[in-house]
């Protein structure tokens, strides 16, 4: 009895994920506003920005003859890059979509198996 319930729950979960994926794709095709596109692009490129800030901070910190100004600017840039990296956690829109697709495939294999 529990096996039938778990199989039914798995099927329901797969159906729910399929509906969510269809909803997401339809929403993306409907939304063509420039402001929304700019916001999504900001989310997509945020982890790259944190790495660039951190890298620039390290370059300022390790210049051949570091001065107090380069050290005073470099260390906060390194810390800001690390903080942004933790905040965004390397999450991108594309990565979120890929992880959802992987989970959907694994649930489908569970359902058929």
Buried (B, 14 or more C-beta within 10 A) or exposed (E): EEEEEEEEEBBEBBEEBEEEBEEEEEEEEEEEEEEEEEEBEEEBEBBEBBBBBBEBBBEBBEEEEEEEEBBEBBBEBBEBBBEBBEEBEEBBEEEEBEEBEEEBEEBBEBEEE
